[in-house]
Amino acid sequence: MEEEKNKNGNEGCSFLAPRRASQGAPPREQWSRKIEFLFACVGFAVGYGNFWRFPFKCFKNGGGAFLIPFLICLVLAGIPLFMLELGLGQLTQAGPLKAWRKICPLMTGIGYGMVVVCFLVSIYYNVILAWSCFYFFNSFKSTLPWDGGMASTVGNLTNSTNNLTVDVTSQSKYFFEHEVLNISGAVDDYGVINWKVTLCLLLAWTLVYFCIFKGIRTTGKVVYITATLPYVMLLIFFIHGVQLPGATKGIMYYITPVWSMLAKPQVWVDAASQVFYSLTLGFGVMLTFASYNKQDNNLVRDALLISIIDALTSIFSGVVVFTIIGYLAEVQGKEVDDPTIATDGPGLVFIVYPAALATLPQPQIWSVVFFLMLITLGLDSQFGQVELICAAIIEQYPEKLKKRKEWVVLAVCVLLFLCGLICMTRSGMYWFNLIDNFSAGISLLFLGLCELITVGWIFGANNFRTQIESLVGFQISSFWIIMWKFVTPVIVTAIFLSSLITNKPLTYETYMYPDWSQAVGWLMAIASMICVPVVALLSWHSADGNTSREKLIDSMSAVDCFKVDKDADVPLYAVEM
């Protein structure tokens, strides 16, 4: 067993020495430049959730008051776990499967769970990209199909004081539900596939394939565009948005705190969960990206920088979105806090925003810019997940598959495209909503908690810090020890339990999902979580030892190159029962 561990742990064990292939396997790829790693991480973290989930959470939870628990949870939970994932990837020089196997074979199931989550999320995430492509192409028409003449109805609001009663989103909603979704009345009423949108889905998967088919050699170049272009687009929308009638009211609602909301526990739960999802913790993608770094890279600085950029992007996106919400409130003669104006999820970007853009001068230009931004926002988040899946497959058979990555990526993309076809049927929106709610909700929290327990208590937080210090070459604050062992696990546990307790039967608008579909959803959630105990049981059974306790200790022991003085931090498995 020890011999096998040493064999599996050779790659990346000599911390600052040049990398060597393990047992004939090709050497691991590296980022060509440090900036490529930063762009890849920012691009993956900054996605649709920053643009539609964060503003809606602010809208629902008291505007500016929501920023206070958000920032507190970012410091106490988000950044520590984010640094943990970067540190583990850079330390082990491996993807999620090998990384967890190296520091604790018993918890290798965390890596398998991450792969399952990325697979399930990739099915529906590229559907959003397909919708964005469909809208992008329709934006070039002389009359926007979601306009319905509303631009002439609204007119120039700068000089208008009328209390308009028209619903500017009605035609936009009709286009989304009938032209894009062609939605049926039930989750099992499949109907026919919408071939126009399906071709856009095929295009989306083609884009993903060509972004990563050569590995980080192509990924590192693509992120220069996909990670920076959304910021250019956001800045354009901000400059124009602040000039719209009603924009000031929208921004003031966004930044004005409703202090009474801070007394509600649900606001804090929403803030913590938003931090978790915004930084894409638990996916394992950041871990994989960090594994392509040089081992002496300053990951502490990277963790802080990327986390802060992601948080500021969410806040700035909120400003941009609330200029439009304020504008729509002005158009319809409503208050900014009217719940009928803003909506969560796809409705915000495929109904509310297109309707608002259609009322602007030269709406085609604004629509093209907006949906190009959505495409770039989603593309780098999507290919990060597919990169993790492919890297996990290749790491299992490096000698055979390392030089055939193009075929591995192609096979994964084709499989995920076929799985996504169910979202192209008339019941596709119901399936999209089902996968969205169950694939990466509670399961991500569970995997994040397992990460913290493994590093903080089994491998040992002090041991982990010692290993990281040997890489970066300077001493790391004890703040991280306290976070990894105590504070962050408590926060994640609280969110996890709260999510279970407050869980309600899934609905889509007024439609209540039948029991069988709810069961399918829970199977998707369990699929990633079950990997942890199942793989743990297999690891324990195959470990060395004559007794159950000896097997348990052996299966929880890191490979030799990661073992340090245990006196400084006694791991959980060494405590006498």
N, C-alpha and C positions, 0 to 999 in steps of 0.2 A: 504493500500500500504506500509506504513512504517513498519507494523508488518511483512508483507511478506519479505520486504528487510532485516529486522533483522534476520528473519529465514534463509534466503539464505546466509546471511553473517556471521553466527555464526562461521563456521569453519575457523580458521586462523585469527580471529579478535583479539583475545587476543595474542598480538605479541610474548611475550616471555614465555607465559604459556604453559603447556603441551597441545597437541592437543586433542580435544574431538570430538566425532562423532556428526554430525548434524542431529537431528531428527531420531536417530536410525541408521544412516548410519555408516558403518565400518570406523575406523580411516584411514587417508591417509597414504600411504606407505612412507617410507623414505629410502634414500641411506644408505647402511650398513656402508660405509666409504666415506670420502670426496673425496678420489682419484677416486672412481667410477664415481662420478658426473663429475669430471674434464675429465676423459677419455671418458665419454659418450659425453660431449660437444665437445671435440677435435675431437673425431671420427666422429661425425655428421658434424661438420664444414669442416673437411678435407676430401674431396671427389674427384670425377672425375674432378670437376671444377678447383681444385688446380693443377691438373696434366696436363690437356690439355687446359683449357681455358686461364689460366694465362700466360703460355709460349707463346701461340699464340698471345695474346694481346701485349706482349713484342716484339715478332717477327714483328708484324704489325706496332707498334707505336714507333719505334726508339730505340729498345733495352733498355739499361740502363736508358735512359731518361724517360721511362715509370714508373720507380720505384719512381720518385719524385712526380708526381701527385698521384700515388697509395698510398704512405705513408701519404701525406697531407690529402687525402680524408679518409684514415683510421682513422686519429686522429680527424678530424672535423665531420665526418658522421658515420663511421662504429662503432667505439668504443662507442660513446654516445648512439646510438640506441641499440647496443648490451647490454649495461648496463641497459637500460630502460626495455628491455624484461626480463633480469634476475631478476631485481628488482621487476617487476610486478608479476612474478611467485612466488618468495620467499615471497613477501608481502601478497599476497592473498591466497597462499597455494591451488591453483586451476589451472586447465587447462585453455585454452584460452577462452572457453565459459563463465565459471563462473568468471574468472579473470576480464574480461572487464565488465561483468554485475555488479560486486561488486563496481568498481570505477566509472562507467558511464553506466547505463543501456541503454541509447540511442545508445551507440557505441558497443553494444554486437555483432553487425554484423561483426566487425573485427574478432572476434573469429570464427564465422561461415565461413568467407572468408578464414581464415587460414586452416580450416579443408578441404575446397573444394580444395585449392591449393595443400595440401599434398596428397589428394586423386588422383588428376590428375597427379601430378608428380610421384607418386608411380606406376602408370600404366606403364610408359615408363622407369623409372629408373631401375626397376628390369629386364627389357629387356637387359640393359647393363650388368647386373650381369649374365644373362643367356648366353649372348655372351661370357663373360669372362670364364664361366664354360665350354662352348663348346671348346674354344681355349685351356683351361687348359687340358682337356682330350686328345685333339689331339696332345698336346705337348709331350706325351709319345710315339708317333710313332717313328719308327726307322728313317724315313724320314719325316720331317715336311711338311705337305701338302701345306703350303704357301711358301716353299723353292724354288722348281722348279729348283734345281741345281745351284742356284745363289752363294752358298758358294764356289763351285769350280771355278766359273767364276771370282769372286772377288779376291780370292786368298789372299795372304799375302800382304796387302797394305803398310806395313812398308817399304818394299824395292821396291815398285812400284812407277814409275813416269809417268805411262801411263795416258792419258786423256780418261778415260773410258766413253763410250757413252751408255752403257747398262742401262736400267731402272730396278733397283733392286726391285722396288715396284710392277712391273707388275703382277707377279704370286701371290703376297700377295693380291693385289686388286682383282684379279680374284677369289681367294678363298673366300674373304669376300662377294663379290657381287653375286657369283653363288652358293657357297656351304652353306654359312651362311644365306644370305638374299634371294637368288634365285629371285632377284628383277625383277619386271615386268616393263612395260613402263609407267604406270599411277597409280594414287592414287586409282582409282576405278577398276583396273584390279587385283582382289584379288587372283585368282588362288587357289592353295591348300596350306594347312598348312605344314610348314617344321617340321616334327614330331621329328627329332633329336634335334633341337634347342628348340622345345616346351617341351621336357622332361627336358632339362636344365632349362627352365623357371620354371617348376614344382619343380625342385630341389632347385632353388633359393628361391621360396616362402616357401618351406619346411624349409630351413635354417632360413629365417626371422621368421617363426612361432616359431621355437624352441628357438630363441634368446629372445623372449619377452612374450611367452605364460604364464609364471608365474609372469609377471610384472617385476619390477626393481630388484627383487631377482635374476632372470636369466640375465637380461640386464646388471646389475652391474658386473656380473662375466664374461660375454662374452666380454665386452669392454676391459678387460685386454689384450685380444688377438687381437681383431679387431682394436684397437686404437694404438697399439704399433708395430704390425708386419709390417705395411706399412713402418715405419721408418727404420726398419732393412733392408727391401728390397731396399728402396731408397738408403741407405748407401752402400749396396753391389753394386748397379748399378753405383753409383757415383765413387766408388773406381775403378771399372773396366772401366767405361766410360771414365775417364780422361786419360786412357792409350791407347785409340783408336786413330788411325791416323785421324787427322783433328779435334779432340775434342777441342784442344786449340783454333782453329779458331772459333769454335762454341761458346765457353765460352766468348771469347773476344768480339764477336758480341753482346752477351747477356749483358755484363756489360759495353760496351762502349756507352756512351750517344750520341744520335743525337739531339743536343740541339735545332735545328730548329723545331723539332716536337712539342716542348712545346708551340709553338705559335698557334697550331691547336686546336680549341675547341673540336673536336671529340676525341682527345687523353685524355682530361680531363674527358669527358663524359664516355669514355671506362674505365678509371681508377676508377671513382666513382661507376659505375655499377659493376665492378669486385669486389670491396670491398663489395658491397651490397650482391652479390651472393656468394662470398667466405665465408662470415660469416653467410650465410643462414638467413639473416634478413627477417622478415615478415612471415616466416613459422609457427612460434609459438612453434616450437620444443624446443628451448632453454628456452622459458617461461615454458613449461611443465616440462622439466628436473629440472629447478630451483625450481619448486613447491614441489619437493620431498626433498628439503634441509631443514635442521633445520633453524628456522627463525632468529637465530643470526649469521648465516654464513656470512663471510666477502665477500659479492658479488662484492664489488668494486675491490678488489684484483683479484677475479676470472675473472671479465670482462676484466681487463687489461691483465692478464696472458693468457687467452684463445685466445684473439684477437691477441696478439703478436705471440703466437705459430702458429696460423693459417697463419699469414702474412709471418713468416719466412719459414713455410712449402712451401708456394707458391713460394717464392724466391728460396729456395733450389731445389724444383722440376724443376724450370726453368733451373737451372744449369745442372741437370741430363738430361733433355730433350735436351738441346742445345749441350751436348756432342754427342748425337746421331745425331742431325741435322748436326753438323760439320762433323761427320763421314760419313753420307750419302752424303754430299756435296763432300767430298774427293773421295768417291766411284764413284760418277757419273761425276766427273770433273766439278762441278758447284761451283758458289759462295754461301756462306752461306745465303745471303739475296735473293736467287732465290725463287720466290713465288711457284715454282713447288715442292719444297722440303717439306715444312711444310704445314699442313692443320689444320683446326679447327675441334673440335668435335671428333666423333668416328673414323674418318679417321686416326687421329694421332696415336691412340693406337691399332687399329685393322688392319691398312694397313702399315703405316710407321714404327712403332716400330717392329712388327713381321718380316718385311722385313729386318730390320737392324739386329735383333737378329739371323736371319737365316744365316747370313754371318759370325757369330762368331764361334770359336771353341766350340764344345759341345753345339750346339744351343738348344738341348732339355732341358738341365739344365737351361739355361737362360730363355727359354720360360716358363718353369714351375714356376720359381721364379717370373717372370714378371706378369703372369696371376693370380698367387696366391695373389700377391700384389693388383691387380685390384679387386679381389673378396673381400678381406678384406677392401679395400678402400670404396667399394660400400655398403657392408653389413651393417655397423653401420650407414651410412647415411640413408639407406633404412628403417631399423627397427626403427629409430627415428621418421620417418614420420608416419609409421604404428602405433607406440605407441601413437602418438598424436591423431590419428583418433579413436583408441580404447578407449583412456582415455576420449575423448569428449563424446563418446556414453555412457560409463559407468557413467560419471558424471551426465548425465540426469536422470538415473534410478539407483542410487547407491545401494539402498536396494535390488534390484532384480538382478543386474548384477555384483556387486563387487566380489561376490564369484564364479562367472561364467566367469571370464575373459578368461579362455582358450577357451571357446566356442565363445566369442565375437571376439577374435583374429583369431580363425579359420574361422569364417564367413567372416570377413573382408579380410583375405588372399585369400580365395576361390573366393570372388567377384572380387578382384583386379586381380587375375590370369585369370579369365574369360574375364575381360576387356582387358587384355594384349594380348589375343590371336589374336587380329587384327594385332598386330605387328609381328606375326609369319607367316602371309600370304605373298604372293609374293609382295604385295603392302605395306608390313609392314614398310619398311624404310621410305616411304612417310608419313605414319601415325606417326611413331616415331618422325620424323622431325617436323611434324605439332604440336604434343602435346608438344614437347620440346620448340618450339618457342613461343607458345601462353599460356601455362598453368601457367608459373611462370616468366613472363617477366614484362610487364607493370603492371600486377595485383599486383605483389609483391611491386613495387614502390608505388602504390596507397595505399596498406594496411600499408606500412611503414609510409607514410605521415599521414594517419589517426591515427596511433599510436602516432605520435609526437604531432598532434593537440589535441588529447584527453588528453594526460598526461600533455603537456606543457601549454595548454590554457583552457581546460574545467575543468579537475581535478585540474590543477595548478601545475606548476613545483616546486614551493617552498613547496607546500603541499606534493608533492611526495617526495621531498628531506627530509622533516620532518619525514615522515613515514619510509623512508629508514634509517635515522639516529637513529630512535627508535629501529630498528632491529640490526644494526651493532654496535651501541654504541659509535660512534665517529662522528665528524662533517665532512660533505662532502663539497668539494670545490664549490664555485659559478660558476666555469667553466662549470659544468654539467647543471646548470640552463640556462646559455647563449646558450649552445649547443642545449638543448631540446626545447627551446622557439624560437630561432632565426636562428642560423647558420645551424644546421642540417636540419630543415625543408626547408630552402632556397635551400640547395644543392640537397635534394631529389626532390623538386619541379622542379628544373632545369633539373635533369636527366629525370624525368617523362615527362615533356613537350618536351624535346629534343627527347625522344624515340617516342613520338607521331608524331612529325614533320618529323623526318627522317625515319619513318616506310615505308618500301617498300614491294611490293607484294612478298610473300614467294616463294622461288625456292629451288630445290634440284639439285645441279650441273647445268645442262642446262635445266632441266624440270621446267616449269612454272605451278604452281598449278592453277586449274580451280577456278572460282569465288565461286562455292558452297563450296569447301573445305576451301577456305579462310574465308568464312562466318562461317563455323563450328569452325575454329580456334578462331575467334573473340568471338563466343559464349562461348568457354572455358575460354577465358580471362575475359569476362564479368561475367561469372558465380560466380566467387569469389568476384568481385567488387560490384555486384548488391546486395550482402548480406548486405552491410553497409547501404544503404538508405532504403531498404525494412524493415530490422529489426528496424531501427531507427523510421520509420513511425509507425510500430506496437507498439513499446515501448512508443512513444508519445501518441498514441491513447488510450493505456491502463493505462496511468499515472494518478495520482490524480490531480485534479484542475478543476476549473469552466471555466477558459479561456484557450485559446491556449498558452498564455505565461506561465501561471501557470503549465500547463501540460508539457511544454518544460523544465521549471526549475526543476520540479519534476523528469522528465526522465533523466536529466543530473546530478542529485545529487547522490553522492556516498552513500553506506550504512553507517549507523551511526558510525561504528567503524573506518571508514577511514576519518571522518570529523574532521578538525582541524580549527584553527583560520584563517578565510578567510581574515582578515585585512592585513595579510602579503603578500597575493597573490590573488587578486580579480579574480575569474575565469571568463571566457568569458561570461557565461550565466547570470552573475550578473550585467553586465554592462548595464546601462540604455540606451535604444535605443533613 
